[in-house]
Structure formats: C-alpha cells, structure tokens
C-alpha cells in the first residue's frame, strides 16, 4: 500500500514537471517558468514597505524618463532559481531605480536606507526620520562634521519670489579628512543626456578618472584605502575610504514634470543636474554634528515635527560654511591630523 502511494506521488510530480515545475521551482527545459510580476498597488495606496536584509542583492535600472518604466530582470538569488521578475520603476524616480528581485520590488535610490540626501534636499537621518533642509542657493553648508572628517555640500537652485525659501539641490560635496580634500560634484548641463557622464571627482586637486564600465574602479596611489567604483557605466559611483566612509553618488536632473508639478522654475538654460547621495560611516565619534551628522549621535533627540508632511530643519546660520572645503561652520568639530594612515584616524564603529 505504501509503495503504491509513493508511485502515485512520483507520477504526479513528473506530470507537473512536464508542464511547469515540481516543488523547488525546477524549470522545464521545454517551457521556462513564467516571470514573477511586481504587485501593483491600488490607485492612491503606497507601495508596501519591505525591510530588506543587509546583503539583499539589488540591481540598478536606468531608463529614459520619456519611455516605459517596465523591465524584466533576472534573479540571482538562489531561492528564486534565476526565475525572472517583471518590475516597474516608481514614478517618482527621475531616471534610475533599484530592483530587489528576491522580493520582485523596486525602490528609488533614496528610499531604502538611513543616511541619504535626495532631491530638494530631503535627508533621511540615522534615526530613520526624513526631513528637509533647504539652505540657500550658491552657498555651502556642513552636512557632517567630526573630529577627523568634515563634509560640506554646495547648494544650487532657483529662488521662488512667492515663497520665503529657495528651491535647492546639492551640486557637490567637499570632503575633508586629515590634510586631504576630495571633491565629488556634477557638471552643469543645459540638456540632460543619459549616456553622458556628469560626475566629476578630484582628490587633492587632481582629477580622478574611472573607465565608463560598470564595476570599474580607481584606487588612490597616495592613499590606497581610498577608491572610486562605478555603480553604472555613467552617472553613478561609490566613493569609499576604508574604515571611515562609503558615499554613493548619483547624478540626476530635475525633470520637466517635476518642475511643472512643484513650480521649480526650471528653464531651458539649465537641467539642474544634482546629486542624490547615500552615506555610510564607520568611525564617527559621539560628538558628530552637521545637518545630517547630528542624527548619528547616540544622544540625538529629534525635535522636528515628524508628523508634518514636510518636516523642515532650520538653523541655516550655524551650518553655513564660507567655502566648500572650509570647516568653519559654527558647529564644526573638525581638526586636521597628520598620521601614518595618510592624515586620517582610521577606526571601526557600528
């Protein structure tokens, strides 16, 4: 009786395998498995939130904003057996999105992790709360300031006479550590060209050139712990100083649709190319400060109205710096150090 039952189970499994797959997603050679399709939320409802594990594999999708946002990507997660997934890039992503194939979901580059700066600068602090800091056009503000690291941001944008503030975006970062200066910025462009690289990087005044090939890497000869890697062939890089920081930088334009919806005042003379940024720090002290840096303090208490639609952090005067590489904001913690490590104290901290 048991043997007969076993034969029935095996026969059933074989029949299923011929049509599609048996348990374990074993695909038939004659008929590949149908792709997963990203769930579409009802109109007006937000996308479901997923707390992705730290090592979730993400794929960058680059698209022309004027064309379809639907893409089919191939999973590399073993659990999916490389079964493809059809995803749609969110409408609020200007020209890139991240696909988490294991979940068949997509996200804008700035929606996943704490420690980001995006758009009309929208910061997500280390505490997970999002806020705006608008700054001023053509001025510099300290984003992170600590004993051995200082990061200023240069703001560009337009002034709206009908409002009390400017529309601003981050055009460049000035990163100071030890006696070194790292510049990460974008070139102005009248018209956005997705195939052209708009990112510019210099280290101690010398240009950093990285081949326009995905995963290409430049490593500093003067400071071997410093590297720049391509996330995509153009307009997306990761800058890393071992044991200190990792900064992802993506060059994006202000789209015509965004300008029309938000009254940004974009003209045909400037596509307002700016940086969307992600930060990861490994060696901050408990005394760190700056617009974003203060959120990494263990004692940081968020005093913003986080229930507001757009919580805004003020205090522009205390964060203002006199130049992109000037660590002279009122809350500055930076002190230059010269050591065998190349002028920066290298350490690790969670």
Order of alpha helices (4+ residues) and beta strands (2+ residues): alpha-beta-beta-beta-beta-beta-beta-beta-beta-beta-beta-beta-beta-beta-beta-beta-beta-beta-beta-beta-beta-beta-alpha-beta-alpha-beta
